[in-house]
């Protein structure tokens, strides 16, 4: 036996005695990306009796190789971890550990967000004793029909892979499976490994080879030649095709491939929320956002196209206009996830977007969309850019409060270049609609809006995760007062970690977006804006958001005009810590440009005439769309 073989045999035979928690942390610390970086950028942790003794001890031992970040809210720290992975285009990620009980159930919303958006995060909640010796334990949720149920079972529905580690040896199979799901383009999403607290402390003789550094390569299916040829055959018959760019374009690093395809074949590109930034805002073939919150020009082309090439998109209702926007077109869906590729009766190409586009372009040869169609797309793209410039630069009359579009324009004017190197972060309300229409993005990664789950409260926590992933770039969190009040604690975490974010807070005194939807459906203004809510003798509070942010350690100021906002943005850019700027905005005045119909069911009967009228309009819209 040669020396190398003897060394291998020795390594195979050797073992390391570790607790389950120590083995888990050591395994995570050994994972590497294809570029040699740690796969896991760290672990967010809030300790309690279900994880402090086991996972906490293990994380301390490996704190240099696998940093631990302390947060203030479990849902928020999971949002930060998810944003970190999104900012890394799913190439790097983070883990999150909590105690049992409320710490674990606080992860459910974040897990759902990661599931919907196909983003990787490893959730490590503590769990009840396997031995059942101390039963019930503090915070245990008891089920009268199943003694094996714990609060962590709530995470099963929102996890792409779930396992409960009942013995340390289970890690030998559970951890490789978890890493595969986290790094597989078709499976990607949240993974939950529930960790009973007695098992965390149990020791086992693990094979030494299990902890050798290993590359966790991103896996995505290669295109199948037959599917590529079928897609090419459909496109060859098309004269007026449209590309819909989804998040999969960014995650497969296919931006260059999509741009090359679009220009070679003369196909215009419309962007989803997740796919915005894959093509530069001023590219001649970028016609803007698609769907309910898209540009008028992109939607005009979508409704006229004879073939839609959907790239890495879930085709949710905001993208498809509640399935009315391009029903007249043949649909080709290229997606690593087969569940998404099969939607809308599409001709499905299950494959990595970049590889599929390159193969499809080769199969098409010199095929080109109709020259008239490409020319029309160029004209409409220019018209939309002119609209964006006008909408975001219109002076306000004296006494008129700014709307979202005005604030967006002022924030972008504070950048040193026309598109800047800023990363904008947002999640819910009117802002994502206007950002999709109006925010100018120079390239991949500059636009970070969570709109798959549209989760209020994601914004500041998400901004923290983005800053940890991209410390060299300015991260601008745009958030409404409603979302800020829902979850703001990670502003303090950003100060503690020196992870500076700029928060631009638009205060319209309530949930302005949903109030407008309520009114559009015929409802009375009720329970959305603070003035329309049930109140006690003191009335609705007048929140000083700048003072609140300062109490969390950030710098902050309130401004009264767009000029003041631009000046404050320059101060914020030069600051050494997180900086919040609040400004009062108009709750009633939306951006009228762009958009498409969105189906929201209106009551069939009501004693309000406004509701009856809205129902009649709803039924007319359904008939017009053949529903």
N, C-alpha and C positions, 0 to 999 in steps of 0.2 A: 504494500500500500504506500503511495507516495505521500509526501509531507502535506500537500494541500488537502488530499482526501482525509488524512488523519486529523487535520485541524477541523475540517467540516464535520467529521464524525464526532469529535470532541464537543464541538459547539452544539450539535444536535442532541447529544446526550446530556449536556449541562442544563441545570435548571436554576431559577432564581425564586426564592421564597418571598412572596409579596402578598399584601392584602389585595382584595379585589379592587379597592379604590386606588391603591398605589399602582397596580398593574394597568388599570384603565388610563390613568394620567400619563404613565410612562409610555404607553402605546401611542396615545395622541401626540405626545411630544416628539415621537420618532417619525411621524408622517411628514413627507416632503412633497412639494409640488414638482412639476417637471423642470422648473428653473432652480431647484435646490432650496427654495424658501420653505420655512415651516408651513405646513398645510393649515394649521390652526394658529391664528394670530393671537390667541389668548382665550381665557375663560372668564366670563362675567359670573360673579357669584354673590348671592346674598345668603349668608349662613344662618342655620337654625339647628334645632336638635336632630333633624333628619339628615344633615350632611356635614356639620362642622367637625365632628370627630373623625369621620372616615375620609370623605372627599377633601375636607379642609386640610387635614394633615398631609394628604398626598399632594395637594396643590402647593402647600408650603415647601415641601421637599423639592419640587420641580419648578419653583417660582421664577428661576432664571431662564429655563428653557421654554416654559409655558406660562406667560404672565397672567396674573389674576387681577381682574378689575372689579372693584366694589361699586355697586350701583345703589339706587334708592328705591326702585320698584321692579318687580320681577318681569312684568309685561314689558316695561320700558327697556330693560336691559336686553331682553330677547329681541325687541325691535332694533336696538343698536347692533346686535350681532347679525341680524338679517341684513341690515343696511350695509354692514361691513362686507358681507359676501356679495351683495349686489354691486357695490362699488368696485369689487375685484372681479366682476364678470363671472362669478361662481368659481374662480380659480383658487381662492382662499376663503376661509370661513372661521367661525368661532363656536365655542361651546358655552352652555349656560347651565348653572347648577343652582337648585333651590332646595329648601327643606320640604317636608311633606305638608299636606294640607293646603292652606291658602297660598303658600309660595308656589306650589305645583299648579294649582288651578289658575293662578294668575298667568300661567304660560299659555293657556288654551287660546286666547285671542291672537297672541303672537304666532302660535303654531298654525292657526287657520290662515293668517296673513301669508306666512311662508309657503303653505300648501297651495294657496290660490295663485301665488306669484311664481311658483316653481323655484324657490330659493332655498339653499341649504343652511340648516342650523342644527346643531346637536344639543338636544335637551336632556339634562341629567337631573331629574327631580329625585329627591329622597323618597323612600317608601316605608311602609310599615314592616314590622319584624316578620321574617319568614317563619321563625320558630313559634310565633303566636304566644310566647311565654308572657310578655307584658301586653295583654289584650283586654280592652282597647287602649291604644296609646293616645297621647295628646294629639289632637287634630285628626284622628282617624275617622274616616267616613265609613260607617258600618252598613252592610247590605244584609237584610234579613233572609235573602234567598241564595246568596253566593258569598261564602266566607273569604274567597280569594280576591274580591273586588276592593280596590282602594280608590282614592281620589284621582290617582293617575290614569285610571281607565277612561276618564274624560278626555284624555289626550289621544286615545286610539283613533277616533274619527278624524282627527286633524293631523295625523302623522303618516308619512309615507312608509315608515317602518317603525314598529313598536316591539320592544322586548322587555321583559321583567327579569332581571338577573337574580336567579334563585340560588346560584352557587358560583363561586369564582371561576370555575372551569368553563362556564357558559361564555365567558368573555372571549375564549379562543375562537368561537364561531360568530358570536354576536358583533364583535368589533369589526372584523373584516366585512361583514354584511352591511353594517352601518356606514362604513367608509365608501362602499360601492354605491349605495343609494345616494349618498351625499355628492358623489363625483360622477354620477351617471346622468347624462343629459335627458334620457327618457324617464328616469325614476326620480329625478332631483326634487327635494323637498325636505321638510323637517323629519328628523329621526329622534325618537324618544327611547332612551334606555332608563327604565325605572330601577332605582337602586335601593333596595331594602337596607335599612341602616345596620342591621346585624351582618348582612352579607358584605357590606362595604368594609367591615372590620375583620372579616374572615381571611385567613392566610391560605395560600396554595402554592405548590411548586410549579411555576410556569416555565415552559421551555425558553431558554435564553434567546433563541432565534426569533421568538415572537416580538422582541423589542428592538430588533435591528432596524436602523433607518430604512424606510422604503418609500418609493415614489407612488403617490396616489394619483395616477394619471386620469385626466378627464376622459370618460368613455362616451362616444357618440356613434350611432350606427352609420356605416358607410352607405352611400346611395346604391340602390339596386338597379342595374342597367335597364331592366324591363320597365320599372317605374319611371326612370328618367326618359326613356323613349316615349312612353305614353304621355308624359307631360309635354315633351317636345312636340308630339303630334297635335295636341290641343292648341299649343301656342302658335304652331305654323298656320293654323286656320284662323287665328285671331288677327284683327287689324287694329283694335283699340284696347290694348291690355293695360292693366294697372298693377303695380306692385304695392302691397300693404306690408310695411316693415314693422315686425313685432320684436319683442324682447329677445327672441331667439337669435336674431341677427347680431345683437350685441354679445350675447353669451357665447356664440360660436365664433366670435371675432371675425364676422363676415362683412364688416362695413366696406372694406375695399372691394371685396368680391361683388357685393350688391351694386356699388357705384359703377364698377366696370361693366357689369351685366346691363344696368340701366342705360348707360351711355352707348354701349356697343349696339344694343337692340332698340334704342329709342323709346324706352318704357318709363313713364313717370312714376314717382314714388310718393306714397302717402304714408304718414307715420301714426302708429298707435302711441298711447301714453308710454308703454314700456319700450317701444322701439325708437322713440324720438332721440335724435342725436347720432343715429347710425349714419345719416347723410347730413352734411353741413347745411345750415339753414339757407345759405345763399346759393346752393347748387341749382343749376338751371332746371333740373328735373324734380326738385323737391317742391311739391305742391301743398305741403303743410299737413296738419293733423287730419285724421280720418274720423268720420262718424259724428256722434252726438255733440262732441266738444271739438270738432274739427273745423277746417277752413271751408268756406263756401266753394272754393275752387276745387279742392280735393274731392268733396262730396259730389260736385257736378260731374267730374270725370268718373267717379266710382259708379254713379247712377247711369252713365252712358257707356261704360266699358263693356266689351264682349268677353273679356277674360280677366279674372283677378288672380294674381299670383300671391298667395298669402304666405309670408315667410315668418316662421317662428312665433305665431300669434295664437292666442286662445280663442279668438273670434267671439269675444263677449259682446253683450248687447250694445255697449257704447261704441264698439268698433263697427258693428254691422247695422246700426240704427234699428235695433230690435228686429233684426233679420229682414229689413226692407231696403237696404241701401244698394246692394248689388245682386239681387235675386235674378236679374236678367242675364247675368254673366256666368260663363263656365268658371268653376273655382278649382284651382290647383293649390293644395296646401302642403308646403314643405315644413316638416316639424320632426324633431327627434322624438317627441312624445306621440305615440300612436293614438292616444285618446284625443289629442288636439288635432292631429292630422285628419281624422275621420269626420270632423264636424261639418255641418252644412252640406252634406252630400258631396264633399270635395273629392277630386281625384288625389289620393293621398300618396305623398312621397315621404316615407319615414326615413329621415336621414339628417345628419349634421347639415345645417343650412349652408355653410361655406362650401363644403365638399359638393353638395347637391347643385348649388348655383354654378360652380365651375364646370361640373359635368353637363349640366343642362345647357350652358352657353356653348360648350363644345359641340353638343348634339345639334343645336340650332344652326350652327355655322354662320352664314351671313344673313339669316332671317332678321327682318327689321319690322317694327310696327309701322303702320301707315304714316308716311311723312306728314300728312295733314294733322294726324293725331299728336305726333311729337311736337309739331309747331304749336298746336293748340295748348299743349301742356306747358311749353315754354312761356307762352303768353299769360296763361292763368297763374303760373308760378310767380311771374313778375307782378301781376295784379295783386296777388295776395301779399307779397312783400311790401307793396305800396300801402296796402290796407293796414298792415301791422305798423308801419312807420307813422301813418296818420293817427291810428287809434291810440298809440302809446305816446304821442307827442302833442296832443291837442291841449291848448292852454285852458285852464279852468276859469270860469267867471268868478268874481268876488263872492264869497259866501257859499260857494258850492263845494261840498265834500268830495274828495277823490273817490273813484271806484277802483277795483282791482287792476284794470288795465293801466290806469294812471300811475299806480304804485309800481307796477312791473316796469313801465317805461323809465321811471325815475331811478329805480335800482340798477337797471342795465346801463343807463347813462353814466352811472358812477364808476363803471368799469373802464379800465385803461384802453380797451379795444372794443370794436363793434360787437363782438360776441363774447370776448373775455375768456378767462380761464376759470371763471367761477363755476361752482357746482350748486345748482339750486335744488333744494329739498322741500317736498310738500306731500300732502296726502289726501285731504278731504275738503269738501265745501266747494265754493265757487272758484277758488284759486287754481285748482288743477285744470279746470276748464279753460280759464284764461291763459294759464301757463302753456298748455298744449297749443293754443292758438298763437300766442304772442311771444313766448320766450325764445330768444335766438340762441341756438346751440352750435358751436363750431365743430364739435366732434364727439365721439363716443365718451360717455361718462359725465358729460356736463349737465345732464338732465336726470334728476333722481326723484321721480314722483311715483308714490305707491298708490296706484288706482285700481289694482285688481281687487283688493279688499276694501279700498277707500276708508282706511281706518283712522278715525280721529284720534289724536294723541300720538301718532307715529312720528310727527314732524321733528321735534327737538331730539328725541331719542335716536331717530334715524340720522339726523344731522351729526350727532356724536359718533355714530358708527361710521359714517362716511369720512369724517375728519380723521378718525383713527386709521382708516384705510388709505386716505389721500392727504396726509398732513401738509404737503407742499402747496395745496390749492385752497382758495378761499371758499368756504362752505357757507352758503346763504340759505337759512331756513325761513321760508315764508309761511306764516301761520295766522289763522283767525283767532279771535279772542275765545271762541268756544272751544276749539281744540287745545289752546294753550291752558285754559282752566282745567281741561280734562286730564292733561298729563304734561307737567313741566319740570319734574324733579331732576331730570338728567341735565338740566342747565347747570345745576350745582355740581354734578359729576364732571361735566365738561370743564368747569373751572378747576376742580380738584386734579384732573388729569392733564391740565394744560392743553386741552384739545379745543382750541378756540373756534366757535361758530358765531356767525352774525345772524341774529333773529330779527326779522322784520314782521312786526305784529300789526295786523289790520283789525282795528276795533270797530265793529259795527253793532256792538251791544247785543250779542245773541247769535243765534244760528241763522244768519241772513240767507244763506243758500236754500235751506230747507223751508224757510218762511216764504221765499218766492215760489217754490214748488207747491207749497200748500195753497197759496193764493191762486196759482195757475190752475189748480184742480178744483177751484171754486170754494175752497175752505176759508173760513174766517181766520184772520191772524191770531194764532193761539199757541201759547206755550213754546214759542221759538225765540222771538226777540224778548229781551228781559222785560220790556214795558208791557208785553202781552201775556205775562205769566202771573200766576196767583202770587200775591205779595202780602206781607204783614204790614204793620203800621209804619215801618221804616222805609218801605218801598224797595225798589231794586238797588243793589249796590253799585256804586261807581268805582270800578276797580282801577287803581293806579298801577298799571303793569310795569312801568319803569321802576317804581319803588319796590315792587315785588321781586323783579329780577335782581335789583341791587341787594336785596335781602338774601339772595341765593349766591352772592359773591360775584355776580357779573357787573359789568358797566352797563349803564342804561340811560336813555333819555326819551322824552315824549316830544314829538314835533307837530307843528300845526299846518305845514304846507309842503308841497312837493319840493320846492327849493330847499327848505329846511331838511327834508329827507335826504336829498342828494348830499348836502353838506355833512349831515350826520353819518351817512354811509362812508364818506371819506375819513371821518374820525374813527369809525368802527374798523375800517380796513387797516388803520395804523395802530390799533389798540393791541395790547399784549394779552388780552383775555376775551372771553365771550362777551358779546355786546348786544344788547336788545334795544331796538328802536320801535316805539309804538306810534301809530298815527290813526286818527279817527277817519273812518270811511263810510260811504253811503251804503246802507243795507238794501236799498230798493232799486239801484240803477245798475243793471248788468251790461255786459258787452253784447250788443245786438248782432254784430258781424259773425258770420260762420254758423255752425251748428246743423243739426238734423233732428228729425222726430225721434222721440224716445217714448216707449210705451210705459205709461204709469196708469194703472187701473183706477178709474173714477167711479164712485158709488153709483149703482144703478138707480137707486131711489134716494131722495133727500127732501127735506122741507126747506132747503136753501135754494133759491132760484139760481144763484151763482153755480152751485154744484150741478143742478139740472142742465144749465147751459154748457158747463164743462163736459158733462157726460155726452151731450149731443155732439159736441165737437170731437170728443174721443171716438164715438161711433162712426162719425164721418171719416175720420182718419183711418180707422180700421177698414172701412169699405174701400177707401181710395187705395189702400195698400193690399187689398185682396185678402185680408185676414178674416 
